[in-house]
Amino acid sequence: MFSSIKIASKTRVVFGGSQVFKTCASQRVVQWRTVDGNQNSVSGTRRMSGKGFNVPPSAEFVARVSGIATMFKLPFQKTADGLDAAFVGVPIDTGTSNRPGARFGPRHIRAESAMLRSYSGWTRAAPYESIRVADIGDINVNLFDLKDTCKKIREAYREIVATGCIPLTLGGDHTIAYPILQAVAERHGPVGLIHVDAHADTSDMILGEKIGHGTPFRRCVDEGLLDCKRVVQIGLRGSGYTPDNYEWSRAQGFRVVEAVECWYKSLVPLMEEVRSQMGTGPVYLSFDIDSLDPAFAPGTGTPEIAGLTPIQGLEIIRGCRGLNLVGCDLVEVSPPYDTTGNTALTGANLLFEMMCVLPKVKYY
């Protein structure tokens, strides 16, 4: 049985029940009414924007398990036209060097994202009252040809950023950061980079190949896509191929913050320094889920012990508030190794926090 939800004069199809939202601009509230299968009606109000933003249905009135699994149960649309930000899936793992499975990351992150609500509880960010955001689906990748996949990603992101929309990407392995940054830098020029990861991903070549999930930021430097004095890598750790695994990063002017420097402390002071380093120029945020300790995020392809905590992950993302963010990604969630679903759930939460720190998002 299908019924509809009307939000700011827009209608979307859902399962099992309906809500009708009526905007009251002068009072800055929304009047709602929900009707169950027995035609019982309950009504009330919620504070909401007077503009036509996309607002996901609340789990107070529509069951989380119902409907199509878009990101945060937002509307799906085919293009980024008219959007301030868009969730985009890039389902590849053909660039991985260890455990595969990240090609299933986007759909599992979307499924777990139904748990998220409309406001950030501590920061009181209100993204759905501030920016127009939707899920625009997945890039049609070529699972048999990584170079062709990179071309497809680059071309798709050119179209997205050309509209002025900020892409929020669900990976997929970290290879995808390279073609995404090609498109982003083509529009904005060399960008600052906040790279949160267990690995530097600056290898020149792996098994004779220049493109893979261990090489994206080497390729970005080669092509002048990054403003190297505005690059920070946070959470790096693990065994290395050389005594100083991060020598090349430092030689380019990157700031390297190894995981051991983050142990037992808040990263709020670090992010104050990072905001100063990034300045007012365009910034891209790339967050590999393996930056978190595998006790918290086991569902990933190249886990390293002694990593960051989810609390520190939130501090990093929330510390990006006020920056000129032009794109974000969350990569390397591998559902086959995520038996509880908690890695995908953590990824969904981090993507919600990324949305909350975008320019123009208001806070109560």
N, C-alpha and C positions, 0 to 999 in steps of 0.2 A: 504494500500500500504506500503510494507516494503522496506527499503533501508538500507545502512550500513554506519557506521563511522569507519574509519581506524585511529588508534592512535598508534604511535610508532610500526607500523607493526602488530598491533592487530586489529581485527574486531569485532564489536558488532552490534546487530540488534536494530534499532530504528524506530520510525514512522515519516513519512512525511519529507523527505529531507535528504541530506547527507553532511558530512564534510570529507575532506581528509586531514590528518595531515602528513606533511613530516618533519622529524627532520633534522636540520642543526646544527650539533654538534659544528662546528667551530664558528658559529655566535650565538649559544645558543638561537635560535628562532625556532618557528614552522610556516611553511607555511600552510595555510588552504584555502579550497575552499568549498563553500556551494552552493548547487543546489536546487532550489525550484521545486514545482510541474510543473511549466511552463518551466523548464529547463533554467531559468535565473541563471547566475553564478556570485558570488561575491567572491573575494579573499583578503587575507591580511596576516599579520604575528602576532604571539604572542610569547613572550619569554617563553621558555620551556626547560626542561631537555633533555639531549641527551641520556638518558637511557630509558629502557622500563617500565616506570611507568604507572599505570592506571590513565587516565585523564578524568574526567566527561565531557560530551559535554556541551559547553557554551550555556546559554540561549540567547546569541546574535544570535545563528544560529539554535538551536533546542528548540522548545517550551517546557516550563517547564511542561505543562500538558500532554505531549506526553510520550510514552514509559512506561516501567514497573517501579513501584515505589521502586527502590532500594535506599539505603542510599546515598544521594547526587547524585543519578543517576550513581553511580559507577557500574562497572561490578559485576555480581553475579558469585561466584564459590562455589563449594560444600564443599571444605575443605580449611584449612588455609595454605596449602602447598605453599611455595614460597612467602608468604606475610610477610611484616614487621608488619602490623597491620590489624585487621579485625573487621568489625561491625557485631555484633551478637545480635539477638533478643531472649529474654526469656519471652514469653507471658503468665505470670501467675498472678493471683490475689487471689489465694486460701489461701494465708497467711495473707490477710488483716483483720483488726479488725473493720473497719468502712465502708466507701463507697468503693464498688468494681469498676471494670472497667479497672484496669491497664493491664489486659491481652490484651487489644486492643492498649496499648501504643506503641509497636514497629511499627505497621503498620501505625499509625497516625504520629509518628515522621518521619518515612520514607517519607510519603506523603508531609509533610511540609518541609522536608529537600531539596526539589527541589528549594527552594528559595535561597539556599546558593551558593556562587561562589567559585572560586578556591583559592583566596588569602585572608588572614586576613587583612582588610583594614588599621587598625592602626598599628599592629605589623609587617605587611608585611611578615608574615609566608607564606611559599610556600610548603605545605605538599605534593602536587602531583608532585613536582619536586625533592622530597627527599626520600620518602618512598613508597613502593608498598603496596597499600591498596585496599580492595574489601569488598563487602557485602557477607557474607557466610550464610545468611538466619537465620532461627530460630531453637532453640532447640525444639525437639518434646517432649513436657511436658505431664504429666498425670494430667489432670484437676480434677480427682477424688481421687488423692492420693498425698499429699504434700511431704511425705517422699520419695516416688518413684520418684517424680519430682526432688527432691534434688539429688538423686542418678544419674538421667539422666543428670542433669546439671554438676555435678562433673565429670562424665565420659567424657562428651563432651568437657569440658574445659581442661581436661588432654590431650586430643588429640590436642587441639588448642595450648596450651602453649608448648607442646613437640616439636612443629615445630619451636619454637623461636618467634612465632607471639604474638603480644600484643593485647589482646581482648579489644574492646570498646563496652560495652554492653548497649543495649536498654531494659529497664525493662517495664513491670513487676514490682511486688512489691519488697520490700527490703529484703524479705526472700532470694532472689537469691544471695546476697552477701556472705552468708555462704558457700554454695557449691562451688561458684567460688573461694573464698579464700582458701578453702581446696585444690583445684587443683593448685592454684598459689603458695601457701606455700609449697606444695609438691615438686615443682620444684625449688623455690628460697629460701626456708627456711622462718622463721618468717619475716613478712614484716612490714614496717611502714604503717600507715593508715592516710589519710586525709579524714575525714568524715564530709560532709557538710549536715546538716539536722536540722529540727525543733525538732527532738526527738533523744535521745541517743541510742535507740534500744538495750538496755542492760538488758532488763527484763529477769528473769530466767525462768518464766513460764507465759503463758497467757491462761486462761480458761482450765488449766490442761495440756496444750501442751508446749513442749520445743522448737518447731520449728514454727516460724511465723515471720511476718515482724517487730515485736517488740523485737526479741531475737537474731538476727544474730551475733552481736558482743560479746554477752555473750558466745555464743557457740564457737566463734573463740578464745576467751581467754581461755575457758575451754580446748580447743584442742591445745593450744600453737601456733596458726597460726599467732599471732601478736607479734611484738616487742613493748611491751607496753610503753616503754619510748619514742617511736617514733610514738605515736598516738595523733592526735589532732581532737577534735570535735568542729565544728564551726556552730553557728546559733541556738543553742538549746534554747528552750523557751516553754511557755505554762504552764498550770496548771499541778500539779503533784500528784502522789499517796502518797508522803511523803514530809516533809518540804524541804528537800534537794534532789531533784530528780536525782542529778548527783554525789552523794556521792560515789557510787560504782565505777564510771568511774575514779574519782580522786584517789580513793584507789588503783587502778591498775597502776597508774602512767600516765594516760591520761592527756593531757592538755585540759581543757574545756573552750571554749570561747562562753559565752552565747550571744544571739542576742542583749540584751540590751547593751553589751559592744561594739557592732558594730554600734549602732545608730549614725547617723549624721557624719560619718567619712569614710575616705578611708581605705581599708584593705591592701594597699600596704605595710605599715610598719609591720603589722601582718605577712604577707607572707614572709617577710625577716626573721623574727624570725622562722617561720615554716620551711623554707629551711634549716636554721641552725640546727633545731631540727631533721630533716629527714636525714641530712648528705648524704653520698654516697650510702647507702644501698637501697635495693629494696623498692618501695613505691607503694601502691595501692590507687587510688582516687575513693571515693564513694560519689556521689552527688544525694541526694534526692531532687526532684523538690519542695517539701514542705518546704525546707529551705528558699525559696523565699516567700515574703509576698503574700497572696492569691489575693491581688489586681493585681499582675503581673502574678500569676500562679494559677488560681482558679481550674483548672482541676486536682485535686488530691484527695486522699482518706481521709487524716487526716490533714486538713488545720489548721494552727495556725496563728493568727493575729500578727502584729508587727514584721515581718520577714525581711530578707535581701532583697536588691534590685537586679535587674539584673546586674546593674553596679558592685555591690560588688561580685556577682557571677563570673563575668568576671575577676575581680581583683584576686579572689582566684585561678581560673584556670590558668590564665596567670602567676600568681606567682609561679606556679609549674614548669615553664620552668627551665631546668637545673637539675631537679631531675631524678632519675633512676626509671621512671614510668614503671611498669610491667603490669598494667591493670587499666581500668577505667570503671565506670558504671554511668548511668543516669536512675534513677528509679522513680516509683510512678506517672507517667503521666496517668491520668484517663480520656480518651476522652469523656465519657458520661457527665462529668461535665465541659468539655472544649468547651463551645458553640461557641466561636470565633475561636478555633484552635490555639490561641496564646500560650497556655501552651506547646503544642506539638512543635510549632515553636521555642519557647524559649529553649526547650530541645534539638532540632536539632542544634541550634546555640551553646549551651554549649558543645555538643558532637563534633562539628567542632573545637571549641577552645581546647578541650582535645586532638584531633588529632594533632593540631598545636604545642602542647608543648611536644610531644613525643620525645624521644632521636632520633637524626639524622635529625630532620626536620630543614631545612635551612631557613634563614631570609634574606630579601633584605635590 
